[in-house]
Amino acid sequence: MENKLVFVKENEVVTDSVTIAEMFDKEHKNVLRDIATQMEYAGEEFSQLNFEQCDYINDSAKGINRHRKYKKFNLTEEAFTLIVFSYNTKEAVQTKIRFIQEFKRMKEYIQSQERPKAMNDKESLLASMKITIQLNEDVDGMKEDIKQLRHDIDKRITLDYSQQQAMRNAVNRRVHKLWNEGMIDKSIYEKTRRVYSALWKNLKDAYRVNAYSNISQKDFDEAMSFVEGWRPIFNGKYSA
């Protein structure tokens, strides 16, 4: 399918179920299920005006499915709004805003075009290509924004209770191992509590947090490896 959020179909600005699935990170079959449910609730009159079933070729399919036709739906802005109404994560809301803006901008763009009464095939093709190029540039920017948003969300999700407990257990095991196997310079670290203090400090410094519980979940495995391989350092050298 073409790489844009909305497009013109028989003088109507629409999107389709494949685009919705891609942009909201959902399985297409689940979007089709949502459409079937809302069409049933909305009734025949609304559904006929705002949903259009059609076929498409899945360019990413391989083998015998390469040329197979799949079902999708074209949706007007009203139908789109109905389907995505319940998609309410922060990322989904930002995506909805972008779709709404693209519907509005496309409608305004079409209304602003002063086309000749009789446009030949070449002129019509050029006008369509111009719209596609403009929309493709915006979609590329939008995907980068979504990628950055996902990254920011991942950074804000910190260790849950079970991960915190696992990290405390790992710290206990590491300190006991170093102490019991004589890998600690006990003239520097007279008591195990000083070893604990050094390990926790090094861990927090490594991940730039004021408490180990504020380490992000995406860094959990790396932080566990840090603990399991840690050795205390004194004056720039390992203590033992």
C-alpha positions, 0 to 999 in steps of 0.5 A: 500500500502507499505510504500515507495516512489518508488519501482521496477515494471518489472525492472523499478523504479516507484512510484504511484498516491496514494503515490504522493497524500499522500506525497503532501497532495492532494486528490487522485482523484485530482492527478488522474485528473492531470494524465489524463490531462497530458496524454492527453497533452503528447500523446499516445506514451509517456503515454503508456511507462510511465503510467500504470493503475492498481488496489489496495485495500484501507486498510483504507476503512471500511464497504462494501468498505473494499475489493473494488478495486480502480484505481491508476497509476504507474508512471516512474520518467519521468511521476512523474516529469511531474505530479508534475511540477506545485506543487511549494509550498516550502513544495512541492519542498522539497518533489519533491527533496526527490522523485528525490533522491529516484529514483536516489538512487534506480536505483544506488542500483539496478545497484550495486547489483551483483545478481547470474544469477539464483536467487531462490525464497527465495533469490529474496524475501530476496533481495526485503525485504532488499530494502523495509526496507532501503526505509521505514527507509528513508520515516519515516525520511522524514515524520518527516522532513515534519512535522517539516517544516509545524510547522516552516511555521505555526510559520512564518505566522503572524496575517493578517489585520483583526486579528490585527483589532480584537485584537485592538478592544479586547484591547480597550474593555478590558481596558474600562471594567476594567476602567469603572467598577473600577477594576483598582488601579487609584493611580498606573494607573492615566490614561487609556493610562498607562493601555493600555501600560501595557496590550500591554507590557504583551501581547508582553512579553507573546508571545515573540514578539516586536510587537503584529502584529508579533504574529503567526496566530496559536496563535491568539485565545489563544492571544485573550483569554489572552487579554479578561482575562487580569488584570494589575499587580503591584509589583507581585499583581493585581492592584485591 
